[in-house]
Amino acid sequence: MIFSQSKQFVFFAVPKTGTHAIREVFRPHLGAEDWEQQLRYGQQLSPLPEIAAINHGHVAYRQLAEVISEETLAQYFTFAFVRHPFDRFVSVCAFLARSDPTYQDDPTAWMKRALTRAPFRKRVLVTTQSALLTCEHSGSLKLDFVGRYESLQDDCDHVCRALSLPVVTLSRKNSSEHRQHHEVLDGELRAVLTEMYADDFEGFSYDP
């Protein structure tokens, strides 16, 4: 997450949607009163104790709204990026299993085993994108702009222009090398993930 009072924006970082590349675009424009929460590069924590206690950079809209009122947040340009749920799930698994040779041997079996474990399914990396970006009470999306990983550069450019900031070519950072989802998801996995990410498919207009 990035919270900028000086530029009046809030960036909600959904896991495995190019968040570190996006952070690099906006980080140079942060003022002394602005803050960022992320723990993978540099381990920066929010000055707000309630947010710092979350202890990762993928802060949900509803978590921030418990500390900063929705009326105040409405004064900021709020944005995030989403990704096709199948593609994002495969990327998450490849990232988590990057040092596990059993994933490379049989990624389909690895993912099926992972989904049987409750701690895995509760991870913020695995949770629905909708849960991270919607209001707790109404379940509605309150953000001003939701870009797509599939058009990341164009949508990031849109945000830059909306904030009157220079357009920057995105770098490639923290990416996971993996096979395409149609190569590793069998019918059983697709059925499970379609149900698991039903809110994402509907809310962000992706086709299973």
Residue pairs with C-beta under 8 A, 6 or more apart in sequence:
1 10
1 11
1 12
1 13
1 36
1 37
1 38
1 46
1 51
1 57
1 58
1 59
1 64
2 9
2 10
2 11
2 13
2 23
2 26
2 27
2 30
2 34
2 35
2 36
3 10
3 34
3 35
3 36
3 46
3 64
4 10
4 26
4 29
4 30
4 31
4 34
4 76
5 31
5 33
5 34
6 29
6 30
6 31
6 33
6 34
7 26
7 29
7 30
7 31
7 34
7 163
7 165
8 75
8 76
8 77
8 163
9 26
9 76
9 77
9 78
9 79
9 159
9 163
10 64
10 73
10 76
10 77
10 78
10 79
11 22
11 23
11 26
11 79
11 80
12 59
12 60
12 61
12 64
12 78
12 79
12 80
12 132
12 133
12 143
13 19
13 22
13 23
13 38
13 57
13 58
13 59
13 80
14 58
14 80
14 81
14 82
14 83
14 129
14 132
14 133
15 58
15 88
15 92
15 124
15 125
16 83
16 88
16 91
16 92
16 95
16 125
16 176
17 80
17 81
17 82
17 83
17 88
17 129
17 149
17 152
18 81
18 149
18 152
18 170
19 57
19 58
19 81
19 174
20 38
20 40
20 41
20 173
20 174
21 152
21 170
21 171
21 172
21 173
22 81
22 152
22 156
22 170
23 36
23 38
24 168
24 170
24 171
24 173
25 156
25 160
25 168
25 170
26 165
27 36
29 165
30 36
35 44
35 46
35 47
35 48
36 44
36 46
36 57
37 44
37 45
37 46
37 51
37 52
37 54
37 56
37 57
37 59
38 44
38 56
38 57
39 45
39 55
39 56
39 57
40 57
40 174
45 51
45 52
45 55
46 52
46 59
48 67
48 68
50 63
50 66
50 67
51 59
51 63
51 64
51 67
54 63
56 124
58 124
58 125
58 132
60 131
60 132
60 133
61 73
61 78
61 132
61 133
61 134
61 135
61 142
61 143
62 134
62 135
62 136
64 73
65 73
65 135
65 136
70 135
70 142
73 142
74 142
77 144
77 145
77 159
77 162
77 163
78 142
78 143
78 144
78 145
79 143
79 144
79 145
79 146
79 147
79 159
80 132
80 133
80 143
80 146
80 147
81 146
81 147
81 148
81 149
81 152
81 155
81 156
82 129
82 133
82 146
82 147
82 148
82 149
82 200
82 204
83 91
83 129
83 148
83 149
83 150
84 149
84 150
84 181
84 206
85 128
85 129
85 193
85 197
85 200
85 201
85 206
86 181
86 185
86 190
86 193
86 208
87 149
87 180
87 181
88 129
88 149
89 111
89 126
89 181
89 193
89 197
90 107
90 111
90 178
90 179
90 180
90 181
90 184
90 185
91 176
91 178
92 125
92 126
92 176
93 103
93 107
93 110
93 111
93 114
93 178
94 103
94 107
94 176
94 177
94 178
95 125
95 176
96 114
96 125
97 103
97 107
97 110
98 176
100 110
102 109
102 110
103 110
107 178
107 179
107 184
108 184
108 185
108 186
108 189
111 184
111 185
111 189
112 188
112 189
114 120
115 121
115 189
115 192
120 126
121 196
124 132
128 196
128 197
128 199
128 200
129 197
129 200
129 203
129 204
130 141
130 199
130 200
130 203
130 204
131 199
133 141
133 143
133 146
134 140
134 141
134 142
134 203
135 141
135 142
141 203
145 155
145 158
145 159
145 162
146 204
147 155
147 156
147 158
147 159
148 155
148 204
152 170
153 169
153 170
156 168
156 170
157 167
160 166
160 167
160 168
161 167
178 184
185 193
190 208
194 201
194 208
200 206
201 207
201 208
